[in-house]
Amino acid sequence: LGAEGKGYLAYFLLIIGLISSYGHFGINNATTYFQKRSNYKEQDVFNVNVTYLLILSVIISIIIVLLKFYNIILSEYNWPMIIGGLLIVLSTFIFTCTNLLYIGNERIVEINRYNIVFNFLSFMTICVLYFLNILNIFSVFFLTVSISLIKSIWFTYKLGLKIRYKIDINLLKAEFKYGIIIYFSALFIYLNYRADQYLIKNMLGNSQLGVYSIAVALAELVFLVPGSITTAITGKLYNIDMEINNRKFITSTTIKYTFYICLIMSVIGIFMTPLIPIVYGQDFAKASQVTTILFIGIIFASIGKVSAPYFFTKGKPQVHLLITTVVLLFNICFNLYLIPKLGINGAAIASTVA
């Protein structure tokens, strides 16, 4: 796509990703807790949450369409991309809800198997588009929308719960009360990893964002390890009796070995960064140094990713919220100071220190 095209698409997906992941206002964050730690039946939690998410996605779509119509937001993007983005929002809402129910029942291997298949299909489609010389911003985006829709339908179907539209105000209020803290914790973590990209887009333009987004994508490959482990440990901790004393031992041991693995992978990754301009082209040569800086921060960020479920499953998400709030504020201030002085290297330094 080139640096400019990559930046153009990356910024749109950043906006859509933010809405998709956090437009639910905390309901999805409470799904597993109420599935495993409340008196509500799993079927009821599923029905109420899906109904809420469908209604919410319609409201969000209407707001975005109106804002786009009056050129208040996303003015540089056409209507097909806007519609595709709204479909991603809807499918991500449903997919996230069903995925959390899988985790609550420790159906981790099943999740992994489905994701491997979908990722392989996506990869093969990109290869075909490339060899047919029709790989561009819009074909990649259409593929992203298609995979998102298919995944949400498939995961919902295989979950084994029938969708029955239902509104339960008491359940929603209880979920909001619990989930809102986790929601802001997760939102601040997301922004901690993405605030630099929003700032780069507005301060340095699409091309620099394109280069930086490649560096972020490569460095965050290491997150595949803590991300996978977090899924497993969340399910495990939700299914351990609260009175059992080995929760801390399981968490601390998992953190230790995750840190070691991420350290080894990051060191290997740092030595491979000179390959970036060879693989991606000279337009992305500056990404080598940025990726090296980000790798250092990723090593330590793995601790936060794996330790978060301990606070959530224990019913003390406010501890995680305090930490993420302080880190985000620090990150934004440091980015605002360093980006004008050091460009995308400054953004990488700010994120790594944070």
N, C-alpha and C positions, 0 to 999 in steps of 0.2 A: 504493500500500500504506500510505501514511502513514509518519510517522517511526517509530512504534512497530512497525508491521508490517515495515517495511524492516529495522529493527534486529534483530527476531526472526529473520527469514530470513537476514540477513547473517551473524549469529553462527553459525548452524548450518552455513552454507556455508563459513565460515572453518575450522571444525573438520574438516569433510569434505574441504575443499581441502587442509588440512595433511596429512591422512592420505593422500589421493590422490596428492599431489605428492611426499611424502617417506616414505611407508610402505614403499617398496621397499628401503630401506637401502643405496642406492648403485648397485644393478644397472643401472637405467636410465641413470644418469650415465655409465656406462662403455660403453654400447652402441655409440655411434659410434666411439669410440676402438678397440674390438676389431673392429669391422666393417672399419676402414680401416688400422689400424696393427698388426695381429696376423696370425698365420698361420692363424687360424681362418676357415672359410668363412662367408660372410654367412648362409647358410641355417642353419648350426649355431648361430651366435650368436642368431638369431631363435628357433629351436626351444627352446633351453635357457632363454633369458630368458622366453619366453611361458609355458613350463611352470612355471618358478619363480614367476612372477607369479600364475598361476592358483592354485597351492598356497598362496601367501602370502595371497591375497585371502580364501580360505576360512578360514584361521587368524585373520586380522584380523576377519572377520565373526563368528566364534564368540566371540572376546574381547569385541567391542563389544556383541553380543546379551546376553552374561552380565552385563557391567557395567551395561547399560541395565535388565535384568531386576531387578537389585538396587538400582536407582536411584542408582548411583554416579556415572554421567555422563548428560548429556542428559535429565535427568528431566522437563524442561518440553516435550519433543517427543514426539509420538505414534509408534506403531509403523510406520504407513505411511511416515512421513518417515525413520525409521531404516532401513527396508528400501530405500527409494529412495536414501538416502545410501550404503549398501553397494554398490548397483549402480553409483553414480557412481565409487566407489573402484575397482571391478573394471574398468569401461570406461576410466577415466583411465589406469590402469596399462598396459593394452593399447594404447590410443591413443598414449601417450607413447613406448612402445617402438617402434611402427611409424613414428611421426613422425620419430624420430631416425634410422631407417634411410633414410627419404626424404632427410633432410638430408645424410647421409653420401654419398648418390649425387647430390647437388645437384639433386634433383627439386623445387626450391623453387616454381617456377611451378605445378606440379601441386598442391602443398599449398595454395597461395594460392587456386587456382580452387575446390577443394573447400570450403575454409573460407568463401569468399564465399557459396557456395550455401547452406551450413548456417546461416550467420549471417543471410542473407536470409530463409530459411524460419522461423527463430526470431523474427525481427523481425515478419514478417507474421502469425505465429500470435499474438504478443502484441497486435498491433493488432486482430485478430479477437476475441480474448478481451475486450479493452477495450470494443469496440463492442457486444459481446453482454452486457456488464456482468457478466462472470464472471471478471474478472481479480482474483485474490486470491493470498494466500500459497501456497495449495496448488496452484492451477492453474499458477502460475509455477514452482513447484518441480517439478511433474510434467513440465512442458515441459523444464526443465533436465535431468532424468533421461533423458527420451526422446531429446533431442538428443545427450547424452553417449553413450548406447548405440548410436545409429545411426551416429555418427561413428566410434566404435571399430570397428564391424563393416565399415563402408565402407572406411576407410583400410586395414584388414587385408586385405580382399578385393582392393583395387586395388594393393596392394604387389606382388602376383605371387608370393609365397612361400607354399607350402603348410605348414599347421601340422602338425608331427609332434612329438608329445610326447617330450621327451628330457631326461635329467639328465646333466650332465657336471660332476662335482665340481671337477675341475681348472680348467675354464673359469670356474665360479662363484667359486672362490677367487681367481683372477687378477683377475676383474672387481671383486670386493669390495676387493681390495688397492689397485687403482687408483681405483675409483669412490668409496670411502669419503671421500676427501679432497674431491673435487668435491661429493659428497653434502652434507657439512657446510657447505661454502662456499655451495652453493645454498640449503640450509636456513636458514643465517644471513641470507642476502640476503632470503629470503621473510619471515622473522620480523622483519627490519629494516623491511619495508614493512607488516607486520601486527601486530607486538607492541602498537602503540598501540591498535589496535582491540580486542584482548583485554583490555587494561587499562581502556579506556573502558567496555566492557560491564560489568566487575566493579566499577568505581568510580563510574560515572555512570548506568548503565542502558541499556535497549534504545533509548529515544527518542533520546538523545544519540549512541548508536552509529549509529542510522539516519541522522541528519543528517551525521555525520562520514563515513559510508561513501559518501554521495552526493558529498561533496567529494573523497574519494580516487578514486572512479570517474571523476570529471570530470578531475582533475589527471592521472591515469594514462593518459588518452587520448593524451597526448603520447608515452607509452611505445610506442605503435603504431609510431613511427618507429624507435627503437633496437631494438625487438623484431623488426621485420621485417628490419632490417639485420643483426642478430645471427644470425638464421637463415641468411642468405646468406653472411656472412663466416665462419661456422663451417664450412659446407660447403666454402668456398674454401680455408681454411687447412688443413683435413684433407686436401685433395687437392693441396696444394703440397708438393713435395719438401722434406724437412727441411733439405737443404743449401742451398737457394736463399735468398738474403739479403734478398729483398724482403718478407718477412713483416712486419717492423716498419714498413716504409713503407706497406704496404697497411693495417695496423691504425691507425697514427697518422693517416693521411689520412682514413680512414673516421671516426675519432673526431672529427676537426676539423669535417668537414661535418655530421655528426650533431649536434654541439653547436650549430652555427649554426642548423640547422633547428629544433631544440628550443627555442632561445632565441626565435626569431621566433614559433613557435607558442605558447609560454608567455606572451609579451607580449600577443599577441592574446587569449589565454584570460583573462588578468588583466582586460583591458578589458571582457570579456563577462560577468564574474561577477555584475554587478548583475541579469542576466537570470534568475538561479537562482530567486529567490522567485516570479518571474512564471511560469516554466516548471513548477516543482515545487510551488509553493504556499508560503504564509507559514510553514508548519511548518518549512521548510528555509531560512529567511532567513539563519540563522547560518552556513550553509554557504558563503556568499559570501566572508566574510573568511578562513575556513579554507582554501578553495580557492586563494585568492590566495597565502597563505603556502606551501602545498604546491607551487604552480607554480614558486616560486623554487628549491626543492630538486630538483624534477624535472629542471630544466635541467642540473644538475651530476650527478645520478644517471645521466643518459644516458651519461656517460663510462664509468662502471663497468660498465654493461650491455654496451657495445660492446667494451670492452677485455678482458672476462673470457675470451672464446674464445681469445685469444692465449695465455694461460697454460695453458688446458686442452689445446689442440692441440699445444703445445710439450712437454707432459708435465711441467709444473711447476705443478700446481694448488695446492701448498702456499703459494705467494705470495698467491693469491687468498683462501685460507682465513685467513691471518694478518690480512689487511685486513678481511675480513667479520666476523671474531671481535671485533676491537677496536671496529669501528663498531657492532655489535649491542649490546655491553656498554654503550657510551656512550649509545646510543639508549634502552635500557631505563632506565638510571639517570636520564637527563634527563626521560623521560616520568613516572617516579615522582615526580620533584620538581615538574614543571610542571603536570601534570593537576590535582592538588588546588588549585593556585593560580590557574590560568587556564582550566581546563576543556578543551574540545576544541581551543581555540586553542593551549593549551600543548602538546598532543599534536602538533599540526601544526608548531609551532616546533621541537620535539625531533626530529621526522622530517626536517625541512628542514636543520637544522644537521648531523645525522648524515649 
